[in-house]
Amino acid sequence: MMLLKHRINFLKKRPRVVKKKTAISIKCNTRQLPLEIQEIICFMVLGEDNSSSFALTAMRVCKTWASLVCERMYRKYQFQNYLQFIGFVNTISLDNPILPYNLYVKDIDLAPVNKYGVDVRVRKLIKYCPNIVTITLGHITSVKADTLQLMARYCRTVHTLQMGGIQSFPFMFDCDFSGMTGLRNLSLTTTPLQTSSLQSLPTSIRHLQLVQMDSIQPAELSDFLGRHSKLITLSIRRCKHITNNFAQLMAQLPLLKELEVYGPEINDSALRGLFDIPAVLHTLRVCHTQITDSTLDALTNGRLVIHHLNISNNANITKIGIEQLLRTKQLKKLTA
């Protein structure tokens, strides 16, 4: 009986115990891949959106990936609001950072936040970010004149500068820009520069845009162009005093490839003689002006060779004048 009893107990179904499977962690050694391949993989997964959720994940892979992601994020950081700008400045000015965030910064655009008091933090940017190549101050900027002086002295790597009006300095101010020896692209919008400040701009400039620069007189601009004869692009938009003698200005620029004159102050007499210059322009833009078909006739009979002509938004130009121009002048592209 005892044997039978034990046998019956033996035949009873016992509850099946499911063993827990231990998760096997997959180890990925990114050090086995060349840095170039790691960079390609990281950027392909990251995509165009630097604020994607993968950015934080990629930074946790290894220090190399963290450096790649931060370099891309901080190179051209887009400020959405003032608090974000404060956090950005605090990060790049850390005493002992995990990564050299300040060295990644290449492009600074202060236009979204410059209505606030950004002057003190801009001074920090100039001090901590030696590799900045592009600075956009926006219009109107709250950056003070002495900060601009500091920028002109220390930002030797900057090749693109956009300046607007100065909120704290509505009158003419003097600033020595000669230290910005790498500057190639300059855009000035109602910036209250004295003549000495304008003349201090380095001769390395190749592309110049002047917008509503009522402080500049024709003689001052002529003197400036005489010192900066290697300009490739010149744009003059709605400058009250610069409304004529464009032929004389262009004659000082033998390397000029693009010329733009813009604004209702420009008429036929302003462009007189311009088309008689034996030169080649890749692009000529004459927009929102008071020119008539007389200017088109002068262009047709002139020696100036133009590849792309833009004469859009000129109310006094007729369709007949444009058709006559197309019949007699060889243009690669016409925008009207």
Residue, then its C-alpha position, 0 to 999 in steps of 0.5 A: m500500500m505504501l508503495l502504491k501510495h508513493r507511486i500515485n503521488f509520483l504520477k501526479k502532475r507537478p506544477r511546471v516552473v518556468k525559468k526566467k531567461t536572463a536578457i543577453s546584453i548586446k555589446c557594441n564596440t564602436r571603437q572597431l569602426p573608423l571615425e569617418i564611418q562612425e560619423i556617417i552612421c551617427f548623422m544618418v540616424l540623427g537626420e536633419d533634426n538636431s533636436s530629435s529624441f535620438a540625439l540624447t540616445a546617441m550621446r550615450v553610446c560613447k564619448t566619440w558619438a557624444s562629441l559628434v552630436c554636440e559638435r553638430m548641435y552647437r555648430k549652428y544653434q537655433f535659439q527659440n527663446y531667451l531662456q534657451f539662449i541663457g542656458f546655451v551661454n551658461t553651458i559654453s562658459l562652464d569651467n570644467p565641461i565634459l566636452p568642449y562645447n564652446l569650441y563647437v560653436k561656429d554660427i551665432d544668430l541673435a536675431p530671435v533674442n536681441k530685443y532682450g538685454v543680451d549684451v552681457r552674454v554676448r561678451k561671454l560668447i566672444k570670450y569663450c567661443p574662439n571659432i565663431v565664423t558667422i555672427t548675425l546681430g539682427h535689427i535692432t540689436s541690444v548689443k552695445a557699442d563697446t561689445l562691438q569693439l570687443m568683437a572687432r578686436y577678438c573675432r579674427t576668425v569671423h568671415t560673415l557679419q550682419m549688423g543692424g541698428i543699435q538700440s543703445f546707440p542711436f547716433m553715430f559711433d566709432c568702431d575699429f574693425s581692422g582686427m577682423t582680418g578674416l571678414r569676407n561677407l558684410s551686411l549693414t542695415t541702418t548701422p550708425l557708423q562713422t566714416s572712420s569706422l567704415q574705412s577701418l573695415p578690412t580689405s579682405i571683404r568680398h561681398l558687401q550689402l548696404v541697406q538703408m545706410d543713410s549715414i554714408q555719403p557718395a564720396e565716402l562710398s567711392d573712397f571705400l570702394g577705392r580701398h576695397s577694389k576686390l569686391i565680388t558682390l555689391s548690393i545697395r538697397r534704399c540708401k538715400h544718398i547713394t542714388n547716382n554715379f553707379a558707373q563710377l562706382m563699378a569702374q573701381l571694381p574690376l572683379l565685380k560679378e554681382l551688382e544690385v541696386y534697389g529702391p524707388e530712389i533709383n531712376d534712369s539717370a542713376l544708371r547712365g554710363l553703367f552699361d558702357i563699361p566693357a565688363v562682364l557681370h554674372t548677375l545684375r539686379v535692378c528692382h523696385t526702381q523708377i527706371t523706364d525703357s530708356t534704361l533698357d535701350a542703354l543696356t541693349n546698346g551698351r558694352l556691358v555683358i550680363h548673364h542674368l538680368n533681374i528687372s522685376n517690380n519696375a512699374n515704368i518698364t513696358k512689355i514692348g521694351i522687354e521684348q526689344l531687349l530680348r531680341t537684341k541682347q544675349l542674356k542667359k536668364l531674364t527675370a522680369 
